[in-house]
Amino acid sequence: YLLPWDQLALWAVTVGTNMMGYTPVFGNQVRFVLLGGAEIGTDTLLRWYVLHVLMLPFVIVIFMAIHFWRVRKDGGISGPL
């Protein structure tokens, strides 16, 4: 099962958003957007769950499709090394 609201997920979101929060100038604003508020709750964990289970695999598939298209178009490696 992929459950987004366990202690490991809470810790991972806390560490990830705190790292972003320490970025100079715009870190706190980005952290607030990533969390969706001032503190971590069920909505935050659900947001990160959806990002990692639905959005990131979709982005990976898009990049793989572009890669395969470019390899077919350009012929891959042009010659032996």
C-alpha positions as CSV (number, residue, x, y, z in Angstrom):
1,Y,0.0,0.0,0.0
2,L,1.1,3.6,-0.7
3,L,-0.1,5.6,2.3
4,P,0.9,9.2,2.3
5,W,0.4,10.0,6.0
6,D,2.8,7.9,7.9
7,Q,5.7,9.1,10.0
8,L,8.3,8.6,7.3
9,A,6.4,10.8,4.9
10,L,5.9,13.4,7.5
11,W,9.7,13.4,8.2
12,A,10.6,13.5,4.5
13,V,8.3,16.4,3.7
14,T,9.6,18.3,6.8
15,V,13.2,17.8,5.7
16,G,12.6,18.6,2.1
17,T,10.6,21.8,2.7
18,N,13.0,22.9,5.4
19,M,15.9,22.6,3.0
20,M,14.0,24.7,0.5
21,G,13.1,27.1,3.3
22,Y,16.8,27.9,4.0
23,T,17.4,29.1,0.5
24,P,18.3,32.8,0.6
25,V,15.8,35.5,-0.5
26,F,12.8,33.4,-1.7
27,G,13.1,30.2,0.4
28,N,10.3,31.0,2.9
29,Q,7.8,31.8,0.1
30,V,8.7,28.6,-1.8
31,R,8.4,26.6,1.4
32,F,4.9,28.1,2.1
33,V,3.8,27.2,-1.5
34,L,5.1,23.7,-1.2
35,L,3.4,23.1,2.1
36,G,0.2,24.9,1.1
37,G,0.2,26.7,4.5
38,A,2.2,27.4,7.6
39,E,2.4,23.8,8.9
40,I,2.4,20.2,7.6
41,G,-0.9,18.4,7.7
42,T,-2.9,15.8,5.9
43,D,-3.4,18.0,2.9
44,T,0.3,18.6,2.6
45,L,1.1,14.9,2.7
46,L,-1.6,14.2,0.1
47,R,-0.2,16.9,-2.2
48,W,3.3,15.3,-2.0
49,Y,1.8,11.9,-2.5
50,V,0.0,12.9,-5.7
51,L,3.1,14.7,-6.9
52,H,5.3,11.6,-6.5
53,V,2.8,8.9,-7.6
54,L,1.0,10.7,-10.5
55,M,2.9,13.8,-11.7
56,L,6.6,12.7,-11.6
57,P,6.0,9.4,-13.4
58,F,4.1,11.3,-16.1
59,V,7.0,13.8,-16.5
60,I,9.4,10.9,-16.7
61,V,7.4,9.3,-19.5
62,I,7.3,12.6,-21.4
63,F,11.1,12.9,-21.2
64,M,11.6,9.2,-22.2
65,A,9.3,9.8,-25.2
66,I,11.3,12.8,-26.3
67,H,14.5,10.9,-25.8
68,F,13.3,7.9,-27.9
69,W,12.0,10.2,-30.6
70,R,15.4,12.0,-30.8
71,V,17.3,8.8,-30.9
72,R,15.1,7.5,-33.8
73,K,15.3,10.9,-35.6
74,D,19.1,11.4,-35.2
75,G,20.1,7.7,-35.5
76,G,21.6,7.3,-32.0
77,I,25.3,7.2,-31.8
78,S,26.8,8.5,-35.1
79,G,29.8,6.2,-35.3
80,P,32.0,3.8,-33.4
81,L,34.2,5.2,-30.6
